[in-house]
Amino acid sequence: MRLNLTDNAGVSLSATIRVAEAADLSELLALDHGAQSTPARQAFIRRAVMRGACHVALLEGRLLGCMVLDYTFFDNGFISLVYVAQESRRCGIGRALVQHAQRICLTPKLFTSTNASNMPMRNLLLGQGYQPSGMVEHLDEGDPEMVFFKSLPDRAIAVRLLHAGDETVLAHVAQGVFDHNIDPRLTHEFLGDPRHHLAVAEDNGVVVGMASAVHYVHPDKSPELWINEVGVAPTHQGRGLAKALLAAMFEAGRAAGCAEAWVLTDRSNLPAMRLYASLDGKQSPNDQVMFTFRINSEKT
Ligand SMILES: CC(C)(COP(=O)(O)OP(=O)(O)OC[C@H]1O[C@@H](n2cnc3c(N)ncnc32)[C@H](O)[C@@H]1OP(=O)(O)O)[C@@H](O)C(=O)NCCC(=O)NCCS
């Protein structure tokens, strides 16, 4: 996402916000002087980056600030960190990071908190329409933590599993979710087959993400869930949708009696590698190779 900001001298800046990558870690830890001094804060930032929950603001490749958005607060969106490099403050970066959280948050309620003494953050939040939502005493003695809340009523992204009869849901699919156009006959066959599973994320009636899988049995093994495809529209990437889709899929696998799910990806596909690692997927140590066989030259 591109941002148009103005620096303290009134000069226009064109910055970007994107999901933080492992390669950003050293710059991230150097940016946050607090993180340099406390191992717990460093570990928090590392975990957030590995989970894909950390977002960074950059200007000409230089990291200016970061924001962590997670869903650990009673399953609601929670901004657990906003930090802007000392020399880049008061240019609108903090506000842009908070607005980014509001844009990508999947839940209709977004919370955050800050110390009562933190007037910059309190002003920022009040300027963005956050409402005070109570105080937590005794975290920092004499400086209570103030909780803030923002309602995001337009947030209608829902993740669910499709079943037979849900075929029309795939009538409205955003670009980039599936590789090819939806075939109604194949959709009907897929959804009618209890071993095939399809989870979708819908934004106002448009499918913006999907995960597909098959659970299969074998004479000498208990059922397993093979994750076939995961796709999120470029407009909706970086919001945690793929994780939510896979969580729904794992639920379907558990209901089908599977103890294990597996997926294949290329090591070079860094977003996919990070996604599966963030879900505690164990990487196989082997260098597996996939062969494909053309078994009917008349079919494509
Ligand atoms: C709080 C923080 C993230 C703000 O980032 P920032 O990029 O400087 O903020 P912005 O330039 O986007 O400012 C947005 C609004 O915040 C408020 N604000 C920011 N800095 C302020 C200050 N020093 N004094 C008063 N209000 C301030 C203002 O309302 C400002 O709007 P305005 O410039 O139109 O008046 C930044 O000061 C920071 O990183 N602090 C250390 C980490 C921290 O405290 N994080 C929050 C903990 S929960």
Ligand as a Chemical Component Dictionary entry (heavy atoms), coordinates in Angstrom:
data_LIG
# 
_chem_comp.id                   LIG 
_chem_comp.type                 NON-POLYMER 
_chem_comp.pdbx_formal_charge   0 
_chem_comp.three_letter_code    LIG 
# 
loop_
_chem_comp_atom.comp_id 
_chem_comp_atom.atom_id 
_chem_comp_atom.alt_atom_id 
_chem_comp_atom.type_symbol 
_chem_comp_atom.charge 
_chem_comp_atom.model_Cartn_x 
_chem_comp_atom.model_Cartn_y 
_chem_comp_atom.model_Cartn_z 
_chem_comp_atom.pdbx_ordinal 
LIG C1  C1  C 0 2.784  7.213  19.107 1  
LIG C2  C2  C 0 3.557  7.168  17.788 2  
LIG C3  C3  C 0 3.375  5.775  17.181 3  
LIG C4  C4  C 0 2.989  8.231  16.831 4  
LIG O1  O1  O 0 3.612  8.096  15.579 5  
LIG P1  P1  P 0 3.819  9.347  14.609 6  
LIG O2  O2  O 0 4.186  8.825  13.275 7  
LIG O3  O3  O 0 4.754  10.326 15.218 8  
LIG O4  O4  O 0 2.345  9.971  14.606 9  
LIG P2  P2  P 0 1.688  10.819 13.408 10 
LIG O5  O5  O 0 2.671  11.720 12.783 11 
LIG O6  O6  O 0 0.968  9.879  12.504 12 
LIG O7  O7  O 0 0.642  11.672 14.207 13 
LIG C5  C5  C 0 -0.744 11.406 14.170 14 
LIG C6  C6  C 0 -1.415 12.157 15.325 15 
LIG O8  O8  O 0 -0.955 11.639 16.577 16 
LIG C7  C7  C 0 -0.886 12.705 17.543 17 
LIG N1  N1  N 0 0.525  12.905 17.940 18 
LIG C8  C8  C 0 1.608  12.348 17.412 19 
LIG N2  N2  N 0 2.712  12.754 18.062 20 
LIG C9  C9  C 0 2.309  13.608 19.020 21 
LIG C10 C10 C 0 2.973  14.356 20.049 22 
LIG N3  N3  N 0 4.313  14.284 20.184 23 
LIG N4  N4  N 0 2.235  15.088 20.882 24 
LIG C11 C11 C 0 0.903  15.142 20.765 25 
LIG N5  N5  N 0 0.198  14.479 19.809 26 
LIG C12 C12 C 0 0.914  13.721 18.969 27 
LIG C13 C13 C 0 -1.427 13.918 16.851 28 
LIG O9  O9  O 0 -2.824 13.939 17.049 29 
LIG C14 C14 C 0 -1.094 13.615 15.402 30 
LIG O10 O10 O 0 -1.912 14.301 14.490 31 
LIG P3  P3  P 0 -1.446 15.797 14.002 32 
LIG O11 O11 O 0 -0.026 15.681 13.594 33 
LIG O12 O12 O 0 -2.377 16.069 12.869 34 
LIG O13 O13 O 0 -1.638 16.689 15.203 35 
LIG C15 C15 C 0 5.066  7.501  17.979 36 
LIG O14 O14 O 0 5.179  8.646  18.790 37 
LIG C16 C16 C 0 5.866  6.395  18.593 38 
LIG O15 O15 O 0 6.385  5.520  17.876 39 
LIG N6  N6  N 0 6.029  6.399  19.940 40 
LIG C17 C17 C 0 6.765  5.345  20.640 41 
LIG C18 C18 C 0 5.978  4.017  20.658 42 
LIG C19 C19 C 0 4.620  4.194  21.256 43 
LIG O16 O16 O 0 4.404  4.907  22.216 44 
LIG N7  N7  N 0 3.660  3.457  20.641 45 
LIG C20 C20 C 0 2.315  3.385  21.118 46 
LIG C21 C21 C 0 2.272  2.445  22.267 47 
LIG S1  S1  S 0 0.763  1.675  22.354 48 
# 
loop_
_chem_comp_bond.comp_id 
_chem_comp_bond.atom_id_1 
_chem_comp_bond.atom_id_2 
_chem_comp_bond.value_order 
_chem_comp_bond.pdbx_ordinal 
LIG C1  C2  SING 1  
LIG C2  C3  SING 2  
LIG C2  C4  SING 3  
LIG C2  C15 SING 4  
LIG C4  O1  SING 5  
LIG O1  P1  SING 6  
LIG P1  O2  DOUB 7  
LIG P1  O3  SING 8  
LIG P1  O4  SING 9  
LIG O4  P2  SING 10 
LIG P2  O5  DOUB 11 
LIG P2  O6  SING 12 
LIG P2  O7  SING 13 
LIG O7  C5  SING 14 
LIG C5  C6  SING 15 
LIG C6  O8  SING 16 
LIG C6  C14 SING 17 
LIG O8  C7  SING 18 
LIG C7  N1  SING 19 
LIG C7  C13 SING 20 
LIG N1  C8  SING 21 
LIG N1  C12 SING 22 
LIG C8  N2  DOUB 23 
LIG N2  C9  SING 24 
LIG C9  C10 SING 25 
LIG C9  C12 DOUB 26 
LIG C10 N3  SING 27 
LIG C10 N4  DOUB 28 
LIG N4  C11 SING 29 
LIG C11 N5  DOUB 30 
LIG N5  C12 SING 31 
LIG C13 O9  SING 32 
LIG C13 C14 SING 33 
LIG C14 O10 SING 34 
LIG O10 P3  SING 35 
LIG P3  O11 DOUB 36 
LIG P3  O12 SING 37 
LIG P3  O13 SING 38 
LIG C15 O14 SING 39 
LIG C15 C16 SING 40 
LIG C16 O15 DOUB 41 
LIG C16 N6  SING 42 
LIG N6  C17 SING 43 
LIG C17 C18 SING 44 
LIG C18 C19 SING 45 
LIG C19 O16 DOUB 46 
LIG C19 N7  SING 47 
LIG N7  C20 SING 48 
LIG C20 C21 SING 49 
LIG C21 S1  SING 50 
# 
